[in-house]
Amino acid sequence: MYRADGVANVRVYPNEKVRRVVAAIPPGHKHLRLVLELEDQTIVLQEAAAAAIVRAYVDVVTHPTRRAIELVGRRVSGAKAGYAEHQLIESGRREEEVLDEVAKILSG
């Protein structure tokens, strides 16, 4: 779903709109799945995406000055054993650019 200006429709889910979160390694699988059950949809993230979100969260929350980080999808050749070929890795964008973009997204 996209708006007329080509930007994806934005949905903000406050805590009361999240019905539950389930983290599990399903039978027959080796990696975690993270199920986000929201009021209007259910999203399932694979382990690599969930790990990237945790990494970004920890990077920003535990750093004394950092206020933003952007991770982008990239195909990684020569990844360590057990890592997915497609990863969310740091984009290198300036923090101010990322903050400006988030402000625009949130302002609608």
N, C-alpha and C positions, 0 to 999 in steps of 0.2 A: 504494500500500500504506500502510495506516494502522494504528496501534496502537489498542487499545480506548479510550484517552483522546483520540483524534482527531488525534494528532500523527503526522506521516509517519514511517515506519520510517527509521531512520538507519543508514547504512552508512559506515564509515570505511575509506578505502583507503590503507594505508601504501604507501610507495614500491614494495615488493616485489610488491604486488598490481596495480600498473599495468604492463601489458605494453608499451605504447608510446603515444606522443603524436605525432600527425601534424598539421601545419599546412600548408594548401594552398589555393590558389585553383583550384577545379575548372574544367575546360574549360567554356566557355560562361557562366561566372559572373564577377562583378566583385569579389566579396568573399570573404574568407578563411572557411574552415571549419576548426574545430579538432576533431580526432577523438581521443577518449580511449578507448583500448582497455584495458578493465579485465579482471580475471580472470573475471568473471561477466556482463559486459555491455559494450556499446560505446555511447558517448555522443558525439553530434555537436553542437557548439555553433556557432552562426553568429557572424560577426565582432563584432557589437555586444555579444553576451554575453561573448565572449572578451576584448574590449577593456575591458569593465566590470570583469571579474575582475582584469585587469592593473592597472587604475586603482586598485581597492581595495587590492590587494597593495602597490603602490608608495606609496599614501597612508599605510598603516600602517607599513610597514617603514622608510621614509625619514624619517618624522616623529619629532622628538626625544621627544615625549610621547604621541602617539596610540597607543592599543592596540586600537582596534576602529572599524569603520565598517560601516554597513548600507546596502546599495543595494536599492531596491525598483522593481518594474516600473511604469512610467508611460507613458501615451500623451503624447507631446510634440508640441504644435502649434507650428509655426514653427521647426522644427529646421533647423539649417544644412544646406546642400546636401550630399547624399551620406549623411546620417544617417538611420537607421531611425526610423520613426514611434514605435515602442515602444522605450523606453530603460530601462536600470537606472540610477537616479539616487539621490543621497543622500537618506535618509529624514528626517534631522534628529533621529533618536532620540538620546538621551543615551548616551554611550559606556558608562557603567556598566550601563545597561539591556541593551545589546547583549552586553556581557561576561557578565552574569548569564544571559541566554538561552543563550549558547554553552556555558556551564558546565553548565546543565541538560541540554542536548542531548547533551553528551559523557558525562554521568553515567548516561545511559540511563534 
